[in-house]
Amino acid sequence: MTALTELTTMEDWEHILEKSNEQAVMIIKHSTACPISADAWEEVQAGVEEMSESEAEFVFVKVIESRPVSQKIADDIEIKHESPQAILVKNKKAVWDTSHSDITKQAIQSAVRS
């Protein structure tokens, strides 16, 4: 089982972006005010709990509470912001993303393991 780490500062994001040079990073953009995001969050948690830390680093950002960090992520990896959203980053580039009801346990696991 691996853990989800919250990104709350620009420094958190910069550290994770650098880490993507060494290990895949799955970023989850989550809205605490959206029922679709709540459903996606359950799927993410189910998927992550069956994976090991060696497969990927799993992080999340609350898009309302940490809006500047969420926007910086979109800008840095040049991917349109959505919420909820799952983005797999390797070597500082988005290599996979999905959003809304397409965020499933299976989609998360498949993206990381492919």
TISE-33356 format. One line per 10 residues: number of its first residue (from 1); their letters; for each residue z, x, y of N, C-alpha, C. Coordinates in Angstrom, 2 decimals, always signed. Layout:
<sites>
NUM = a = Z:X:Y:Z:X:Y:Z:X:Y | ...
</sites>
This chain:
<sites>
1 = mtaltelttm = +0.00:+0.85:-1.19:+0.00:+0.00:+0.00:+0.00:+0.88:+1.24 | -0.79:+0.50:+2.19:-0.85:+1.24:+3.44:-0.34:+0.36:+4.57 | -0.08:+0.96:+5.70:+0.49:+0.24:+6.83:-0.54:+0.04:+7.94 | -0.33:-0.99:+8.71:-1.11:-1.22:+9.93:-0.29:-0.71:+11.10 | -0.90:+0.14:+11.92:-0.23:+0.72:+13.08:-0.80:+0.10:+14.34 | +0.07:-0.32:+15.24:-0.40:-0.94:+16.49:-0.75:+0.12:+17.53 | -1.90:-0.07:+18.17:-2.30:+0.77:+19.31:-1.90:+0.04:+20.59 | -1.08:+0.70:+21.41:-0.64:+0.06:+22.65:-0.98:+0.88:+23.89 | -1.32:+2.15:+23.70:-1.59:+3.02:+24.85:-2.94:+3.70:+24.69 | -3.46:+4.21:+25.77:-4.71:+4.98:+25.74:-4.53:+6.23:+24.87
11 = edwehileks = -3.34:+6.81:+24.92:-3.07:+8.00:+24.11:-3.13:+7.67:+22.62 | -2.60:+6.49:+22.24:-2.69:+6.05:+20.84:-4.16:+5.99:+20.42 | -4.98:+5.36:+21.26:-6.40:+5.21:+20.94:-7.09:+6.58:+20.86 | -6.84:+7.45:+21.81:-7.49:+8.77:+21.80:-7.12:+9.55:+20.54 | -5.87:+9.44:+20.10:-5.43:+10.10:+18.87:-6.19:+9.55:+17.66 | -6.29:+8.24:+17.58:-6.99:+7.61:+16.45:-8.48:+7.93:+16.48 | -9.07:+7.93:+17.65:-10.50:+8.27:+17.75:-10.73:+9.69:+17.22 | -9.87:+10.63:+17.59:-9.98:+12.00:+17.08:-9.77:+12.02:+15.57 | -8.82:+11.24:+15.09:-8.53:+11.21:+13.66:-9.73:+10.72:+12.85 | -10.60:+9.93:+13.48:-11.78:+9.42:+12.77:-12.73:+10.53:+12.36
21 = neqavmiikh = -12.56:+11.73:+12.92:-13.35:+12.89:+12.49:-12.91:+13.39:+11.11 | -11.68:+13.05:+10.72:-11.12:+13.51:+9.45:-11.05:+12.41:+8.40 | -10.87:+11.18:+8.84:-10.66:+10.06:+7.93:-11.22:+8.79:+8.57 | -11.74:+7.90:+7.74:-12.21:+6.61:+8.25:-11.04:+5.85:+8.88 | -11.35:+5.13:+9.96:-10.34:+4.33:+10.65:-10.84:+2.89:+10.76 | -10.04:+1.96:+10.27:-10.36:+0.54:+10.41:-9.55:+0.00:+11.57 | -10.26:-0.50:+12.57:-9.62:-1.05:+13.76:-9.71:-2.57:+13.69 | -8.60:-3.23:+13.89:-8.56:-4.68:+13.92:-8.21:-5.11:+15.34 | -9.08:-5.90:+15.94:-8.77:-6.50:+17.24:-8.25:-7.90:+16.96 | -7.05:-8.17:+17.43:-6.33:-9.40:+17.07:-5.83:-10.11:+18.33
31 = stacpisada = -6.08:-11.42:+18.36:-5.55:-12.24:+19.45:-4.38:-13.05:+18.93 | -3.24:-12.89:+19.58:-2.04:-13.62:+19.17:-2.09:-15.09:+19.60 | -3.14:-15.48:+20.34:-3.24:-16.85:+20.83:-4.35:-17.66:+20.16 | -4.97:-17.09:+19.13:-6.15:-17.72:+18.53:-5.94:-18.03:+17.06 | -6.14:-19.30:+16.65:-5.96:-19.65:+15.25:-6.97:-18.96:+14.31 | -8.18:-18.71:+14.78:-9.16:-17.99:+13.95:-8.67:-16.57:+13.72 | -8.12:-15.97:+14.75:-7.58:-14.62:+14.62:-6.38:-14.60:+13.68 | -5.59:-15.64:+13.69:-4.44:-15.73:+12.77:-4.92:-15.75:+11.32 | -5.98:-16.49:+11.05:-6.55:-16.53:+9.70:-7.10:-15.16:+9.31 | -7.82:-14.52:+10.22:-8.37:-13.18:+9.95:-7.25:-12.18:+9.71
41 = weevqagvee = -6.16:-12.30:+10.47:-5.02:-11.39:+10.33:-4.43:-11.48:+8.91 | -4.34:-12.68:+8.37:-3.85:-12.84:+7.00:-4.78:-12.15:+6.00 | -6.08:-12.28:+6.21:-7.06:-11.62:+5.34:-6.92:-10.10:+5.43 | -6.77:-9.59:+6.64:-6.62:-8.14:+6.85:-5.38:-7.65:+6.11 | -4.27:-8.33:+6.30:-3.03:-7.90:+5.65:-3.17:-7.91:+4.13 | -3.82:-8.91:+3.58:-4.02:-8.99:+2.14:-4.89:-7.82:+1.66 | -5.91:-7.50:+2.41:-6.78:-6.40:+2.04:-6.11:-5.05:+2.15 | -5.38:-4.84:+3.20:-4.72:-3.56:+3.45:-3.62:-3.29:+2.44 | -2.89:-4.30:+2.04:-1.78:-4.06:+1.12:-2.23:-3.58:-0.25 | -3.50:-3.77:-0.57:-4.02:-3.31:-1.86:-4.73:-1.95:-1.76
51 = mseseaefvf = -4.69:-1.35:-0.60:-5.39:-0.08:-0.40:-4.39:+1.05:-0.19 | -4.85:+2.27:-0.43:-3.97:+3.42:-0.25:-4.26:+4.10:+1.09 | -3.28:+4.86:+1.55:-3.42:+5.56:+2.83:-4.54:+6.59:+2.79 | -4.90:+7.04:+1.60:-5.97:+8.04:+1.51:-7.35:+7.43:+1.74 | -7.46:+6.10:+1.64:-8.76:+5.45:+1.81:-9.16:+5.32:+3.28 | -8.21:+5.03:+4.13:-8.50:+4.88:+5.56:-7.19:+4.75:+6.32 | -7.28:+4.97:+7.61:-6.19:+4.68:+8.55:-6.45:+3.27:+9.05 | -5.43:+2.43:+9.07:-5.59:+1.05:+9.53:-4.76:+0.85:+10.80 | -5.43:+0.42:+11.85:-4.77:+0.21:+13.14:-5.19:-1.15:+13.69 | -4.37:-1.66:+14.59:-4.73:-2.91:+15.26:-4.35:-2.84:+16.73
61 = vkviesrpvs = -5.05:-3.65:+17.50:-4.75:-3.79:+18.91:-4.69:-5.28:+19.23 | -3.65:-5.67:+19.93:-3.54:-7.05:+20.40:-4.35:-7.15:+21.69 | -5.41:-7.95:+21.64:-6.38:-7.94:+22.73:-5.85:-8.53:+24.04 | -4.87:-9.38:+23.97:-4.30:-9.94:+25.20:-3.26:-8.99:+25.78 | -2.33:-8.56:+24.93:-1.23:-7.72:+25.37:-1.67:-6.30:+25.73 | -2.72:-5.81:+25.10:-3.20:-4.44:+25.34:-4.67:-4.46:+25.73 | -5.01:-5.30:+26.67:-6.41:-5.48:+27.09:-7.10:-4.17:+27.50 | -6.46:-3.30:+28.29:-7.15:-2.05:+28.66:-7.51:-1.19:+27.44 | -6.62:-1.13:+26.46:-6.89:-0.35:+25.25:-8.04:-0.99:+24.48 | -8.02:-2.30:+24.36:-9.08:-3.02:+23.65:-10.44:-2.77:+24.31
71 = qkiaddieik = -10.48:-2.81:+25.62:-11.74:-2.57:+26.33:-12.20:-1.13:+26.19 | -11.27:-0.20:+26.22:-11.60:+1.22:+26.06:-12.21:+1.48:+24.69 | -11.68:+0.84:+23.67:-12.25:+0.97:+22.33:-13.71:+0.53:+22.35 | -13.97:-0.64:+22.91:-15.34:-1.16:+22.97:-16.26:-0.20:+23.73 | -15.78:+0.33:+24.83:-16.58:+1.25:+25.64:-16.85:+2.56:+24.89 | -15.81:+3.12:+24.29:-15.95:+4.44:+23.66:-16.85:+4.43:+22.43 | -16.80:+3.36:+21.66:-17.63:+3.33:+20.45:-18.88:+2.47:+20.64 | -19.06:+2.02:+21.86:-20.27:+1.29:+22.25:-20.55:+0.10:+21.35 | -19.55:-0.75:+21.23:-19.69:-1.96:+20.43:-19.14:-3.13:+21.23 | -19.88:-4.22:+21.23:-19.47:-5.41:+21.99:-18.12:-5.92:+21.50
81 = hespqailvk = -17.24:-6.18:+22.44:-15.90:-6.70:+22.11:-16.01:-8.13:+21.59 | -15.29:-8.38:+20.50:-15.09:-9.73:+20.00:-13.65:-9.83:+19.54 | -13.18:-11.04:+19.35:-11.83:-11.22:+18.86:-11.77:-12.53:+18.07 | -11.31:-12.43:+16.84:-10.91:-11.23:+16.11:-12.12:-10.39:+15.72 | -11.85:-9.12:+15.47:-12.92:-8.19:+15.13:-12.36:-7.08:+14.25 | -13.16:-6.64:+13.29:-12.82:-5.50:+12.44:-13.94:-4.48:+12.62 | -13.56:-3.22:+12.86:-14.52:-2.15:+13.12:-14.12:-0.93:+12.30 | -15.04:-0.40:+11.54:-14.81:+0.84:+10.81:-15.44:+1.98:+11.60 | -14.61:+2.99:+11.89:-15.06:+4.13:+12.69:-14.96:+5.41:+11.86 | -16.06:+6.17:+11.88:-16.09:+7.49:+11.25:-16.75:+8.44:+12.24
91 = nkkavwdtsh = -16.14:+9.60:+12.41:-16.68:+10.61:+13.32:-16.97:+10.05:+14.71 | -16.02:+9.25:+15.19:-16.06:+8.67:+16.54:-17.19:+7.66:+16.75 | -17.75:+7.13:+15.66:-18.82:+6.15:+15.77:-18.51:+4.93:+14.89 | -18.84:+3.76:+15.42:-18.70:+2.54:+14.63:-19.78:+2.54:+13.56 | -19.38:+2.43:+12.30:-20.33:+2.41:+11.20:-20.42:+1.03:+10.54 | -19.51:+0.15:+10.91:-19.48:-1.21:+10.36:-18.61:-2.06:+11.26 | -19.00:-3.31:+11.44:-18.11:-4.23:+12.15:-18.44:-5.66:+11.74 | -17.46:-6.50:+11.91:-17.63:-7.93:+11.67:-16.60:-8.67:+12.53 | -16.75:-9.97:+12.60:-15.81:-10.72:+13.43:-15.58:-12.13:+12.88 | -14.61:-12.76:+13.47:-14.26:-14.15:+13.20:-14.06:-14.42:+11.72
101 = sditkqaiqs = -14.67:-15.47:+11.19:-14.41:-15.87:+9.80:-15.05:-14.93:+8.78 | -15.86:-13.97:+9.24:-16.42:-12.97:+8.32:-15.41:-11.86:+8.00 | -14.27:-11.88:+8.66:-13.21:-10.92:+8.35:-12.46:-11.45:+7.14 | -12.73:-10.84:+5.99:-12.08:-11.25:+4.75:-11.49:-10.02:+4.07 | -10.57:-10.28:+3.17:-9.98:-9.22:+2.37:-11.07:-8.40:+1.70 | -12.03:-9.08:+1.08:-13.11:-8.40:+0.38:-14.00:-7.60:+1.32 | -14.29:-8.15:+2.50:-15.15:-7.44:+3.47:-14.49:-6.16:+3.94 | -13.20:-6.23:+4.23:-12.45:-5.05:+4.68:-12.47:-3.97:+3.59 | -12.13:-4.37:+2.38:-12.07:-3.40:+1.28:-13.45:-2.82:+0.97 | -14.46:-3.64:+0.97:-15.82:-3.18:+0.68:-16.30:-2.19:+1.74
111 = avrs = -16.03:-2.49:+3.01:-16.46:-1.59:+4.09:-15.81:-0.22:+3.97 | -14.53:-0.21:+3.70:-13.80:+1.07:+3.59:-14.26:+1.85:+2.37 | -14.50:+1.16:+1.29:-14.81:+1.84:+0.03:-16.28:+2.18:-0.15 | -17.13:+1.75:+0.76:-18.57:+2.06:+0.61:-18.94:+3.36:+1.28
</sites>
